Amino acid sequence: MTLNPLVMIYLDYNSTTPVLPAVREAMWPFFNEEWGNPSSIYRLGARAKSAIEVARAQVAALVGADSTEIIFTSCATEANNAAINSALLAAPQKRHVVTSQVEHSSVLHYCEGLAKKGRSVTFLSVSRNGLVDLEDLEKAIQEETAVVSLMWANNETGVISPVREIGEICAKRGVLFHCDAVQAVGKMPVSFSEMPIDFLSISGHKLGAPKGIGALVVRHSVPFHPLIVGGKQESGRRGGTESVPLIVGFGAACEIASKQSLTAWKRVEAMRDELQTNLLIMLRGAYSNGGSAPRLPNTLNIGIAGIDSDALVTYCDRNGVCVSSGSACMESAIAPSHVLLAMNGSHKQASEAVRVSLGLETKSEELDRLPVLLRQFVDLSL
């Protein structure tokens, strides 16, 4: 089969998504005639402020929160940092944090920094399917525990955590619960008001909005201490002049996601499952990472014994297919996936996996190309 590398096939939606046309259209006026500072009290500023509040309500509607619980941030990394920082400042006598070994780097590295500064941090191990043992979580919580930070769905494997059960354990022990829901929002039902979660992090560029905008959802009953101090923006919870165009785009993307039926992801899930079956049949030594656990409908992580994942990603790129060897935030690091290393304990296996993540725009015929490419690479490598 001859492959045309000039026709790009994008299969890395967990890394980022294209900005939706309707989102670009919604943003455009705020790059042009509606360029006012939302903190200004005259009409030009008031219109910008009003647009922010419309977007805030749109984001809140998608995640089942009250609009006053939404704090706009520059990204989910900031939201994750802000949640843990606030929990520690709210209870300065509590110097312990619980997280897991498979969290996003924005949580892992922040917690590693806390440990270097004298805080106590427990990094929970996970099973081969990538799930935290709830008994281990309960044992890890101490009198000094200020916050538990665990993600809803893993960005590399798509494995979905039992968030309700985790939140119930935290509530029972009187500990705040922060959940990184970046990959979950828009792909599965997420209702902040119905879940025992105190902080929820989300990101715009996973939903068809631009990069550079995210949000932290903070429950009304939870005290919040800003990470970024300056003016009185975001009701005094995050200083700095708001990026009105990006916030408007984020809101528009959330409104689009709110109107999409989640059954649309069933089609994506069926394509993902068929692709997984084909890859496991066609590729010698192929196996699924996290495949027997509950997963996001769009995510597939395939290990191929004996190959180098970074070389495989480069080979695919040269042939017009975009896939990933792990988290985009860690992609430039010459190291095995920390998620897969935590799951199987093998540096070798953690270095021989590729992540394929589909979007609602993915067509089934696009997936026909990948098994051929991977088999060619395996034949050349072994």
Phi, psi and chi 1 to 4 in degrees:
 res  aa     phi    psi   chi1   chi2   chi3   chi4
   1 MET       -  127.3  178.0 -179.7  179.4      -
   2 THR   -86.7  129.0  -58.4      -      -      -
   3 LEU  -105.5  136.3  -57.8  172.8      -      -
   4 ASN  -101.5  103.1 -177.9    2.4      -      -
   5 PRO   -69.8  -11.6   25.9  -33.5      -      -
   6 LEU   -75.9  -18.8  -61.6  179.7      -      -
   7 VAL   -96.5  103.0  179.8      -      -      -
   8 MET   -77.9  134.3 -174.4 -171.6   77.4      -
   9 ILE  -114.4  119.8  -66.0  174.8      -      -
  10 TYR   -99.4  117.2 -173.8   73.4      -      -
  11 LEU  -131.4   46.3  -59.3  174.9      -      -
  12 ASP  -138.8   46.6 -162.9   21.2      -      -
  13 TYR   -67.6  -20.9  -77.3   84.4      -      -
  14 ASN   -71.5  -20.6  -78.1   11.4      -      -
  15 SER   -77.3  -52.7  170.9      -      -      -
  16 THR  -166.6  164.9 -164.4      -      -      -
  17 THR  -123.6  153.0   59.0      -      -      -
  18 PRO   -67.4  146.8   23.4  -32.1      -      -
  19 VAL   -69.4  127.1  176.9      -      -      -
  20 LEU   -69.4  144.9  -63.3  169.3      -      -
  21 PRO   -54.4  -42.8  -26.3   34.5      -      -
  22 ALA   -66.1  -29.4      -      -      -      -
  23 VAL   -70.3  -44.8  170.6      -      -      -
  24 ARG   -59.2  -41.8  -67.7 -161.5  -60.0  -90.8
  25 GLU   -64.0  -41.0 -176.0  178.0  -12.5      -
  26 ALA   -66.0  -34.1      -      -      -      -
  27 MET   -76.5  -30.9  -66.2  167.9   61.1      -
  28 TRP   -52.5  -46.7 -174.4 -113.7      -      -
  29 PRO   -59.1  -27.4  -23.2   34.2      -      -
  30 PHE   -85.9   -2.7  -62.0   92.4      -      -
  31 PHE   -95.0  -10.1  -74.4  116.7      -      -
  32 ASN  -122.4 -103.6  -68.6  -78.8      -      -
  33 GLU   -72.4  -26.1   63.3  -90.3   16.6      -
  34 GLU  -100.3   61.2  -62.2  -67.0  -12.5      -
  35 TRP   -99.7   15.0   41.7  -96.1      -      -
  36 GLY   -67.5  158.0      -      -      -      -
  37 ASN   -80.4  122.7 -172.6  -40.1      -      -
  38 PRO   -65.7  -10.3   20.8  -31.1      -      -
  39 SER   -88.7   -8.0  -65.9      -      -      -
  40 SER   -80.2  144.1  -59.4      -      -      -
  41 ILE   -90.9  -10.2   61.8  173.3      -      -
  42 TYR   -77.0  173.9   44.0   74.4      -      -
  43 ARG   -61.7  -39.0  -76.8  176.3  -69.1  174.5
  44 LEU   -60.8  -42.6 -173.4   63.1      -      -
  45 GLY   -70.9  -38.0      -      -      -      -
  46 ALA   -63.8  -35.4      -      -      -      -
  47 ARG   -67.5  -38.3  -71.4 -161.5  -61.7  -91.2
  48 ALA   -64.6  -42.6      -      -      -      -
  49 LYS   -62.1  -42.1  178.5   67.4  172.6  176.3
  50 SER   -62.2  -39.7  176.7      -      -      -
  51 ALA   -63.5  -37.6      -      -      -      -
  52 ILE   -62.7  -42.3  -71.3  175.5      -      -
  53 GLU   -69.3  -33.6  -64.4  -46.3  -49.1      -
  54 VAL   -62.5  -46.0  168.9      -      -      -
  55 ALA   -62.8  -38.0      -      -      -      -
  56 ARG   -61.2  -42.5 -161.4 -175.3  -51.5  -83.1
  57 ALA   -66.4  -35.8      -      -      -      -
  58 GLN   -66.9  -42.0  -69.3  168.3  -38.2      -
  59 VAL   -64.8  -44.7  174.4      -      -      -
  60 ALA   -60.9  -39.5      -      -      -      -
  61 ALA   -63.2  -38.0      -      -      -      -
  62 LEU   -65.6  -37.8  178.0   61.4      -      -
  63 VAL  -102.8    8.4  -61.9      -      -      -
  64 GLY    66.0   44.7      -      -      -      -
  65 ALA  -124.1  169.5      -      -      -      -
  66 ASP   -82.8  143.5 -172.0  -89.3      -      -
  67 SER   -61.2  -28.9   60.6      -      -      -
  68 THR   -72.4   -8.4   59.2      -      -      -
  69 GLU   -90.0   -3.4  -65.0  176.0  -49.2      -
  70 ILE   -93.8  125.5  -55.2  -65.2      -      -
  71 ILE  -115.8  119.7  -56.9  171.3      -      -
  72 PHE   -76.1  137.9  -72.8  115.7      -      -
  73 THR  -128.5  176.2   63.4      -      -      -
  74 SER   -76.9  -20.8   63.3      -      -      -
  75 CYS  -176.9  176.2   55.7      -      -      -
  76 ALA   -72.3  -28.5      -      -      -      -
  77 THR   -59.2  -46.1  -70.1      -      -      -
  78 GLU   -62.2  -41.6 -178.2 -167.6  -33.3      -
  79 ALA   -61.7  -43.5      -      -      -      -
  80 ASN   -62.3  -46.9  -72.6  -17.7      -      -
  81 ASN   -61.2  -43.1  -78.0 -153.3      -      -
  82 ALA   -63.9  -38.9      -      -      -      -
  83 ALA   -64.6  -48.1      -      -      -      -
  84 ILE   -67.4  -42.2  -60.2  170.3      -      -
  85 ASN   -58.7  -45.0  173.7   74.2      -      -
  86 SER   -64.9  -42.1  179.4      -      -      -
  87 ALA   -60.8  -38.7      -      -      -      -
  88 LEU   -72.3  -38.5  -71.4  166.9      -      -
  89 LEU   -70.7  -30.1  -69.5  178.8      -      -
  90 ALA   -69.4  -25.2      -      -      -      -
  91 ALA  -137.0   74.5      -      -      -      -
  92 PRO   -60.1  -19.3   18.0  -28.9      -      -
  93 GLN   -77.2  -14.1   75.7  -79.2    8.6      -
  94 LYS   -99.1  118.8  -65.0 -174.6  175.5 -176.2
  95 ARG  -119.1   21.8  -58.3 -179.9   57.0   79.9
  96 HIS  -122.3  137.9  178.8 -124.3      -      -
  97 VAL  -126.4  140.9  176.3      -      -      -
  98 VAL  -115.5  129.4  177.5      -      -      -
  99 THR  -143.7 -165.9 -173.3      -      -      -
 100 SER  -129.6  168.7   85.9      -      -      -
 101 GLN   -76.1   -8.3  -63.4  174.3    3.5      -
 102 VAL  -112.4   16.2  -61.8      -      -      -
 103 GLU   -72.7  165.9  -60.8  -56.1  -55.9      -
 104 HIS   -62.1  153.3 -171.8  -93.2      -      -
 105 SER   -59.4  -27.6   57.3      -      -      -
 106 SER   -67.6  -25.0   58.5      -      -      -
 107 VAL   -89.6  -47.9  170.1      -      -      -
 108 LEU   -57.6  -51.2  -79.5  179.6      -      -
 109 HIS   -69.9  -32.8  -68.9  170.9      -      -
 110 TYR   -64.3  -43.8 -171.2   83.7      -      -
 111 CYS   -69.2  -35.1  -70.8      -      -      -
 112 GLU   -63.0  -38.1  -72.0  166.7   -3.2      -
 113 GLY   -64.8  -38.8      -      -      -      -
 114 LEU   -61.3  -42.0  -70.6  173.4      -      -
 115 ALA   -62.8  -37.5      -      -      -      -
 116 LYS   -67.6  -23.7  -69.9  177.2 -178.2  177.3
 117 LYS   -93.8    8.6  -65.4  174.5 -177.2  177.5
 118 GLY   101.3   -1.9      -      -      -      -
 119 ARG   -75.3  158.5  -59.2  -83.0 -173.8  173.0
 120 SER   -99.8  128.8  175.0      -      -      -
 121 VAL  -130.3  131.2 -177.9      -      -      -
 122 THR  -105.2  121.3  -62.3      -      -      -
 123 PHE  -101.8  100.5  -63.7   92.5      -      -
 124 LEU   -66.7  139.2  -64.8  170.3      -      -
 125 SER   -77.1  169.1   61.1      -      -      -
 126 VAL  -130.4  163.1  -65.3      -      -      -
 127 SER   -75.4  177.3   68.0      -      -      -
 128 ARG   -64.0  -19.1  -70.2 -170.3   66.0   85.0
 129 ASN   -90.2   -0.4  -82.3  -26.2      -      -
 130 GLY    87.5   16.1      -      -      -      -
 131 LEU  -105.5  140.3  -67.7  168.8      -      -
 132 VAL   -74.8  138.0  166.0      -      -      -
 133 ASP   -76.9  123.3 -173.3  -60.4      -      -
 134 LEU   -65.1  -29.5  -63.7 -178.2      -      -
 135 GLU   -67.1  -38.6  -70.2 -173.7    6.1      -
 136 ASP   -63.2  -40.0  -70.8  -12.8      -      -
 137 LEU   -61.3  -47.6  169.6   61.5      -      -
 138 GLU   -61.6  -40.5 -170.8  132.4   27.0      -
 139 LYS   -68.0  -29.7  -68.3  174.3 -176.3  176.0
 140 ALA   -74.9  -26.2      -      -      -      -
 141 ILE   -71.6  129.2  -64.5  175.5      -      -
 142 GLN  -119.8  176.2  -50.6  166.2    9.4      -
 143 GLU   -61.5  -30.9  -72.2  -65.0  -38.7      -
 144 GLU   -89.6    3.0  -75.9 -160.3  -17.9      -
 145 THR   -73.2  123.3  -56.4      -      -      -
 146 ALA   -91.8  -36.8      -      -      -      -
 147 VAL  -157.2  146.1   62.5      -      -      -
 148 VAL  -109.3  128.7  169.5      -      -      -
 149 SER  -121.6  107.1  180.0      -      -      -
 150 LEU  -136.8  139.1  -64.7  171.0      -      -
 151 MET   -79.8  158.1   59.6  173.9   33.9      -
 152 TRP   -78.7  -47.8 -162.0  -46.6      -      -
 153 ALA  -139.8  134.8      -      -      -      -
 154 ASN   -75.0  136.1 -170.8  -90.2      -      -
 155 ASN   -72.2  -23.3   49.3  -52.9      -      -
 156 GLU   -93.0  -38.1  -67.6 -167.2   28.0      -
 157 THR  -109.3  -17.6   62.5      -      -      -
 158 GLY    78.7    1.4      -      -      -      -
 159 VAL   -62.7  130.7  169.5      -      -      -
 160 ILE   -97.2  127.2  -61.4  170.8      -      -
 161 SER   -83.2  154.7  -62.0      -      -      -
 162 PRO   -78.4   76.5   29.0  -33.8      -      -
 163 VAL   -62.9  -41.5  170.6      -      -      -
 164 ARG   -60.7  -45.2 -178.5  176.3  -64.7  -80.0
 165 GLU   -64.9  -39.3  -69.3   84.5  -12.9      -
 166 ILE   -62.5  -46.2  -68.5  169.6      -      -
 167 GLY   -62.8  -37.4      -      -      -      -
 168 GLU   -66.4  -38.1  -72.0  171.2  -10.1      -
 169 ILE   -63.5  -44.7  -69.8  171.0      -      -
 170 CYS   -63.3  -44.3  -66.9      -      -      -
 171 ALA   -62.3  -40.9      -      -      -      -
 172 LYS   -62.4  -34.1 -178.5  179.1   67.8  174.5
 173 ARG   -93.4    1.8  -60.9  -68.0  -63.6  -84.6
 174 GLY    70.0   34.9      -      -      -      -
 175 VAL  -117.4  138.9  172.5      -      -      -
 176 LEU   -69.1  146.2  -65.0  174.5      -      -
 177 PHE  -121.6  118.8  175.1   34.0      -      -
 178 HIS  -104.8  131.4  163.3 -116.2      -      -
 179 CYS  -125.0  121.2 -175.7      -      -      -
 180 ASP   -80.6  106.5  173.6  -10.7      -      -
 181 ALA  -108.5   23.4      -      -      -      -
 182 VAL   -55.1  -46.8  165.6      -      -      -
 183 GLN   -81.7  -22.5  -64.2  -66.1  -19.4      -
 184 ALA   -79.4  -40.5      -      -      -      -
 185 VAL   -62.7  128.8  170.4      -      -      -
 186 GLY    94.1  -19.1      -      -      -      -
 187 LYS  -108.4  -13.8  -58.0 -174.1 -173.1   91.5
 188 MET  -155.2  162.1   58.9 -179.8  -69.9      -
 189 PRO   -62.7  129.7  -20.1   32.0      -      -
 190 VAL  -133.9  118.3  171.0      -      -      -
 191 SER  -130.1  102.5  178.8      -      -      -
 192 PHE   -59.5  -40.7 -178.0   72.1      -      -
 193 SER   -66.3  -24.6   64.0      -      -      -
 194 GLU   -99.0   -0.8  -63.5  176.7    1.8      -
 195 MET  -115.2  147.0  -62.9  -67.4  -76.4      -
 196 PRO   -79.4   66.0   28.6  -32.6      -      -
 197 ILE  -122.3  138.2  -62.0  172.1      -      -
 198 ASP   -97.6  -36.9  -60.1  -67.4      -      -
 199 PHE  -130.8  137.0  -56.7   99.3      -      -
 200 LEU  -132.9  126.1 -171.5   84.0      -      -
 201 SER  -102.9  136.4  -58.8      -      -      -
 202 ILE  -138.6  163.6   55.1  178.8      -      -
 203 SER  -136.2  140.9  176.7      -      -      -
 204 GLY   -73.2  -39.6      -      -      -      -
 205 HIS   -78.7    1.4   74.6  102.3      -      -
 206 LYS   -91.1   -3.8  -48.6  -63.3 -174.3 -179.6
 207 LEU  -121.6    8.1  -66.6  162.8      -      -
 208 GLY    94.9   10.0      -      -      -      -
 209 ALA   -99.1  171.2      -      -      -      -
 210 PRO   -71.6  165.2   -1.7   11.0      -      -
 211 LYS   -73.4  153.9  -58.6  165.7 -169.1   66.6
 212 GLY    97.6   12.9      -      -      -      -
 213 ILE  -143.6  135.1 -175.4   65.6      -      -
 214 GLY  -150.6 -170.7      -      -      -      -
 215 ALA  -154.3  151.5      -      -      -      -
 216 LEU  -117.5  127.0  178.4   64.2      -      -
 217 VAL   -97.8  125.5 -169.2      -      -      -
 218 VAL  -123.4  122.7 -177.7      -      -      -
 219 ARG   -61.9  141.5 -168.0  165.9  -60.6  -77.9
 220 HIS   -53.0  -38.5  -78.7  -51.4      -      -
 221 SER   -77.8   -5.0   58.4      -      -      -
 222 VAL   -99.7  125.3  174.6      -      -      -
 223 PRO   -66.0  142.6   23.4  -32.7      -      -
 224 PHE  -125.0  132.7 -175.9   75.4      -      -
 225 HIS  -116.3  120.6  -63.6 -101.3      -      -
 226 PRO   -61.5  145.5  -19.2   30.9      -      -
 227 LEU   -83.2  -39.6  176.9   69.2      -      -
 228 ILE  -110.3  118.2  -62.5  177.7      -      -
 229 VAL  -107.1  134.9  178.8      -      -      -
 230 GLY  -171.1 -112.6      -      -      -      -
 231 GLY   -81.4 -164.9      -      -      -      -
 232 LYS   -98.2   19.2  -65.6  -64.2 -176.2 -179.5
 233 GLN   -61.7  158.2  -65.5   88.8   -5.3      -
 234 GLU    53.3   43.3  -65.2  -60.1  -69.6      -
 235 SER    55.1   35.2  -60.1      -      -      -
 236 GLY    79.3    9.2      -      -      -      -
 237 ARG   -99.8   -9.9  -61.5  175.6  -63.5 -178.7
 238 ARG  -160.2  107.0 -161.2  -99.3 -170.2 -169.3
 239 GLY   -71.7  157.0      -      -      -      -
 240 GLY   115.6  138.3      -      -      -      -
 241 THR   -61.4  130.5  -58.5      -      -      -
 242 GLU   -68.6  144.5  -58.8   93.9  -25.2      -
 243 SER   -84.3   89.8  177.9      -      -      -
 244 VAL   -59.2  -46.5 -177.7      -      -      -
 245 PRO   -59.2  -42.5  -22.8   33.7      -      -
 246 LEU   -68.5  -38.8  -61.2 -170.2      -      -
 247 ILE   -64.1  -43.5  -70.8  172.6      -      -
 248 VAL   -61.3  -42.5  167.9      -      -      -
 249 GLY   -63.4  -39.8      -      -      -      -
 250 PHE   -61.2  -46.2 -170.2   14.1      -      -
 251 GLY   -61.3  -43.1      -      -      -      -
 252 ALA   -62.6  -41.5      -      -      -      -
 253 ALA   -63.7  -39.4      -      -      -      -
 254 CYS   -67.0  -37.3  -73.2      -      -      -
 255 GLU   -64.6  -40.6 -177.2  173.9   22.5      -
 256 ILE   -62.6  -45.1  -68.6  168.5      -      -
 257 ALA   -63.3  -35.9      -      -      -      -
 258 SER   -64.0  -32.8  -65.7      -      -      -
 259 LYS   -85.8  -14.0  -66.5  177.2  178.9  177.6
 260 GLN   -76.6  135.4  -72.6  169.6  -18.0      -
 261 SER   -74.7  134.6  169.5      -      -      -
 262 LEU   -65.4  -13.0  -71.8  172.4      -      -
 263 THR   -66.0  -20.8   57.9      -      -      -
 264 ALA   -61.1  -30.5      -      -      -      -
 265 TRP   -74.8  -15.8  -71.3  102.0      -      -
 266 LYS   -64.7  -38.4  -68.2  -66.4 -176.2 -176.5
 267 ARG   -62.9  -42.0  179.0 -172.7   68.1   86.0
 268 VAL   -64.5  -42.2  174.5      -      -      -
 269 GLU   -61.9  -40.4 -175.0  173.3   29.8      -
 270 ALA   -63.5  -40.8      -      -      -      -
 271 MET   -64.9  -43.0  -71.3 -166.8  -62.8      -
 272 ARG   -60.1  -44.6 -172.8  -85.3  -49.7  -87.5
 273 ASP   -65.4  -39.4  -69.7  -14.1      -      -
 274 GLU   -66.8  -40.1 -178.0  177.8    0.2      -
 275 LEU   -62.7  -43.8  175.3   63.0      -      -
 276 GLN   -59.5  -46.0  174.8  175.2  -60.3      -
 277 THR   -59.0  -45.5  -61.8      -      -      -
 278 ASN   -64.3  -41.3  -69.1  -21.0      -      -
 279 LEU   -67.2  -41.3  -69.3  175.2      -      -
 280 LEU   -66.5  -29.2  -66.4  178.1      -      -
 281 ILE   -78.1  -43.4  -68.6  172.3      -      -
 282 MET   -81.3  -27.0  -67.4  178.3   64.6      -
 283 LEU  -106.2  124.7  -58.1  175.6      -      -
 284 ARG   -64.8  132.6  -63.0 -171.3  -59.1  -87.4
 285 GLY    74.5   17.0      -      -      -      -
 286 ALA   -84.7  145.8      -      -      -      -
 287 TYR  -150.8  158.0   53.8   92.8      -      -
 288 SER   -98.9  134.1  172.1      -      -      -
 289 ASN   -95.5  115.7  -69.1  -56.5      -      -
 290 GLY    79.7   10.6      -      -      -      -
 291 GLY   -68.4  -20.9      -      -      -      -
 292 SER   -96.0    1.4   59.2      -      -      -
 293 ALA   -99.0  162.4      -      -      -      -
 294 PRO   -58.7  132.8  -20.9   31.6      -      -
 295 ARG  -132.3  159.7  -73.7 -179.2  -61.3  172.3
 296 LEU   -59.3  150.1  -66.1  172.8      -      -
 297 PRO   -70.8  -13.7   25.3  -35.0      -      -
 298 ASN  -107.8   -4.0   76.4  -43.8      -      -
 299 THR  -110.3  135.7  -52.5      -      -      -
 300 LEU  -138.4  127.3  170.2   62.5      -      -
 301 ASN  -120.4  112.1 -167.2  -63.1      -      -
 302 ILE  -112.9  125.3  -71.9  -74.8      -      -
 303 GLY   -95.0  142.6      -      -      -      -
 304 ILE  -129.1  110.1  -51.4  171.0      -      -
 305 ALA   -55.6  129.0      -      -      -      -
 306 GLY    90.6   -4.1      -      -      -      -
 307 ILE  -101.5  165.2   65.4   97.6      -      -
 308 ASP  -105.0  120.8  176.2   80.7      -      -
 309 SER   -64.4  -38.5   58.1      -      -      -
 310 ASP   -66.3  -38.7  -69.3  -31.0      -      -
 311 ALA   -65.1  -37.3      -      -      -      -
 312 LEU   -65.3  -43.5  173.3   55.4      -      -
 313 VAL   -61.6  -41.8  169.8      -      -      -
 314 THR   -63.4  -41.9  -59.5      -      -      -
 315 TYR   -62.2  -43.4 -177.9   79.8      -      -
 316 CYS   -63.3  -42.3  -72.4      -      -      -
 317 ASP   -59.9  -43.6  177.4   47.5      -      -
 318 ARG   -63.0  -21.6  -71.2  173.2  179.6  167.9
 319 ASN  -106.7   18.3  -74.3  -83.2      -      -
 320 GLY    83.7   19.1      -      -      -      -
 321 VAL  -123.6  128.3  177.7      -      -      -
 322 CYS  -100.2  112.5  -61.4      -      -      -
 323 VAL  -130.1 -176.2  -67.3      -      -      -
 324 SER  -135.9  155.9  170.6      -      -      -
 325 SER  -100.5    4.8   58.6      -      -      -
 326 GLY   164.4 -152.5      -      -      -      -
 327 SER   -68.2  135.8  168.0      -      -      -
 328 ALA   -61.0  -30.1      -      -      -      -
 329 CYS   -71.8  -12.6  -67.2      -      -      -
 330 MET  -118.2    5.4  -60.9  -68.3  -73.3      -
 331 GLU   -63.5  -30.9 -162.8   78.3  -16.3      -
 332 SER   -81.6   -7.7   60.7      -      -      -
 333 ALA   -79.1  132.0      -      -      -      -
 334 ILE   -85.8   78.5  -52.8  -58.7      -      -
 335 ALA  -159.5  153.2      -      -      -      -
 336 PRO   -67.9  160.9   25.8  -34.4      -      -
 337 SER   -60.0  124.6  160.8      -      -      -
 338 HIS   -68.4  -27.4   72.1  -81.9      -      -
 339 VAL   -67.2  -50.2  172.7      -      -      -
 340 LEU   -70.2  -32.4  -59.1 -177.4      -      -
 341 LEU   -63.9  -39.8 -175.7   59.1      -      -
 342 ALA   -68.2  -31.4      -      -      -      -
 343 MET   -76.5  -40.4  -71.7  168.6   63.4      -
 344 ASN  -120.8   -7.1   55.7   45.2      -      -
 345 GLY    70.5    9.9      -      -      -      -
 346 SER  -116.6  119.4  166.3      -      -      -
 347 HIS   -61.2  -36.7  -81.2   78.6      -      -
 348 LYS   -63.2  -50.5 -178.8  175.6  179.9  -63.4
 349 GLN   -67.4  -31.6  -70.7 -172.5   13.7      -
 350 ALA   -70.8  -12.9      -      -      -      -
 351 SER  -106.8    6.4  -58.8      -      -      -
 352 GLU  -125.9   34.2   59.9 -174.0   23.5      -
 353 ALA  -122.6  150.9      -      -      -      -
 354 VAL  -126.8  137.0   60.9      -      -      -
 355 ARG  -100.4  130.4 -179.9 -172.6   69.9 -175.1
 356 VAL  -116.8  123.2 -178.1      -      -      -
 357 SER  -130.1  123.7   49.1      -      -      -
 358 LEU   -95.1  163.7  -43.8 -177.5      -      -
 359 GLY  -126.3  173.0      -      -      -      -
 360 LEU   -63.5  -21.8  -67.9  174.3      -      -
 361 GLU   -82.7  -12.5  -60.2   88.3  -12.0      -
 362 THR   -64.4  135.5  -56.4      -      -      -
 363 LYS  -106.3  146.8  -60.9  176.4  177.6   63.4
 364 SER   -60.4  -35.7   58.6      -      -      -
 365 GLU   -67.1  -24.0   54.5  -93.2   28.0      -
 366 GLU   -66.8  -30.6  -68.4  179.0  -45.7      -
 367 LEU   -75.6  -14.3  -59.6 -177.5      -      -
 368 ASP   -65.2  -25.4  -64.7  -22.0      -      -
 369 ARG   -75.3  -34.1 -170.1  173.7 -171.4  169.9
 370 LEU   -65.4  -49.1 -173.9   61.6      -      -
 371 PRO   -57.7  -36.0  -24.5   34.7      -      -
 372 VAL   -64.8  -45.7  176.3      -      -      -
 373 LEU   -60.6  -47.5  -97.6 -176.4      -      -
 374 LEU   -65.4  -38.8  -62.3 -167.8      -      -
 375 ARG   -66.4  -39.0 -173.1  163.6   64.2  179.7
 376 GLN   -59.8  -44.3  -73.9 -179.9   -5.9      -
 377 PHE   -65.3  -42.5 -179.4   81.9      -      -
 378 VAL   -62.3  -42.5  169.9      -      -      -
 379 ASP   -63.5  -35.5  -70.8  -16.4      -      -
 380 LEU   -74.9  -27.1  -70.8  170.8      -      -
 381 SER   -88.9  -30.4  -58.0      -      -      -
 382 LEU  -100.9      -  -58.5 -179.6      -      -
